């Protein structure tokens, strides 16, 4: 079964809206393009490495439109080659035109469609697509969560965990890595079960002997 990876750029206050430019998602958001001054070679190498092995993209409609207006016109570079080559699966409540070669509209039962993608692909990457991400979080239809947390706070904008979060356990796959400007790369995997609770005033914090450490 394939893995669904969510790839997101976020601020310290978890705003993930329009990191790439002012025209991505401008409605009520004055900070479009906030990532550009903070992107360096270290983060660029991390991003490139994260996409290696990708054999499908899963995108929301807005992100698809942005990508379809840009990537088909880019011929050079590993990301451009990858994005133009692999299938693009689009989640949309409507029936939009999909001009980018290799694009497929998913059916109305999104959860079922995403599960079927796992049967056909090994590494499916979800890029941006915050509304879609909320559905994947709510349904626990993801396997990896990559966050690049940038050292700024905006106070406004759509957030990573806007409205799709349910109680979920995650496992940190690698130690966090900070680049020279202070952006921290975090990679998590979905883990079984739901978060437990304890009691900090109890000798074992309210946990059993096997869970106290």
N, C-alpha and C positions, 0 to 999 in steps of 0.2 A: 504494500500500500504506500502511495506517495505521501509526501509531506507538504503541508501548506505553511509557507513562511510569510509573516507580516513584517514589512520593512517600513519603518517610520522615522522621520526626522522630527524632533520635538525640542521645545524650549524647557527650561527648568521648571516652569509652571505648567508643562505638558500641553502647550499649544502646538498643534501640528498643521495649522492652516497655512496654505500658500507659502511654503518655504522657498520655492524656486524663483518666484517673480511676482511683480505687482498685478499681473493680469490673470493669475491662476484662479483666484477665488476672492475677488475684491469687495464683495458686498459687505459693508460695515466693518471692513478690516483694513487698517491703514499700514500694516507692516508686511505686505506681500514682498517676498524676496529676502526675508530676514536671515536666511541661511548663507546667502552669498558672501557676506563679509567674513564669515567664520569657517568657510570651507578651506582646508589646507591639504597638503599632499598625503598626510597620514590618514585623514578621514577618507580622502579619495581612494586610497589603496584599500581601505577596509570595505568601502562600498563595492568596489570592483570585485573584491574577493567574495563578498556576500552573494553576488549574482552569478558567480561561476557555477555551472552545473544546472542552471535554470532551464527547464524545458517547457514552461508555460507561464503566462502572466494572467492574473485574475484582477480585473479592474472595475471600479465603479464608473458610471457614465461620465461624470465630470472629468475625472482623471484620464479616462480614455480619450475624450475630446482634446484635452491638452496634449497628450502624447501623440495622437493621430495627426495633430497639426504641426508637430515638430520632428519626431523621430523618422518618419519616412523620407525626410529630406536630408537626413544625416547619413552619410555613407562611410565615414571613417570612425574608427574606435571600436573597442570591444563591446561596450554597452549598446551602441547603435546597431552593430551587427547582430547581437543577441536579440534585442527587442524586435528588430525587423524580421528575424528568422522564425522565432517561436510562435505558437498559436497564442492569440489574445482572446480571453473569455471575458465577456462584458455583462455585468449585472445591471439591469435597468428595468424599471416598471413600464417603460414604453417600448416602442419598436423603432429605435433610431437607425439612421444610416450608419453603416460601419465601413468606411472607405479604406481603412488600413488593411493591407493584405494579411490574410490569416486570422481575421477577426470573426468571432462566433458569439451570438447573443445567447445567454443562458435562459432556460425556461423559467416560468413564474415561480416554481417551487425551488427557491434558491438553495435551501439546505440540501435537498436531494441532488441538485445539479452539482454542488460543490463536492458532495460525497462521491459522485460519479467521476469527477475530475481526478480524485485520488486513485481511481482504478486505472486511469489512462496515462498518468504522468508521475514522475519521480519527485520533482522539486518545482512546486507552483509558488510563484512570488506574487504577493499582494503589495502593491506600491501605492502610498497615499490612500485615496479612496476611503475617507473617514467614515462615511455613512455605511459603506459595505463592511468596514472593520467592526463597527458596532454590532452588526448582525453576527459576524464570525465569532466575536467575543461572547455574545449572549448564548450562542449555540455551541460554544467550545469547538468550533470548526476551524481550528488552527493547531499547528504542532510546534512552531517556532515563532518567537517574537523578538525582533531585532530593533533596538532603540538607539538612536544617536541623540544624546541629551546635550543640548548646547547651553553655554553659560550666559543666557539672557532670560529675562522674564518680561512678558508682554502685557499680561493682565486682561487681554481680550483675545477672542478668536476661538475656533473650534479645537476641542481637545482630544487627545488620544483616547481617553476613557470617558467619553461624553455621556453615553447612555446605554451602553451595551454590556456593562460589567455585571457578572454574577460571581458568587464566591468560587474562587479558582486557586489552585496551587500551581506554582511555577518552580522550575529548577534553573538556577544559574549555570549555564553550560561552560563558561570560561570566566576567568577573573576580569573585572572591568578594565578597559584600556582607555586612558586619557591621551588626547593629542596635545600638541603644544599650546593651542588656544584654549584648552579646557573642555573640549567636547568629549563626553564619556560614551564609549560604545558598550552596550549591554546586550547580551544574547541569552534569552530564556527559552526553555522548553516547557510545554504543557505537562503537568504532572497529575497523577491520579488523586482522587478525593477532593475534599473541600477543606478550607482552613479550620483548624481546631482552636479552641480557647483554653486558657488556663487561669491561674490565680497567682499573681506575683507575690502575694503575702504568704503563700504556703511554702513549706520547706522544699518541695520539689516543683514549685511553681504550678501545682495542681496537675502535673503530668505523671504518667506512670514511670516506673524505673527505667524502662527502655527508651523513653522519649524525653528525658530531662536534659539531654545535651544535644 
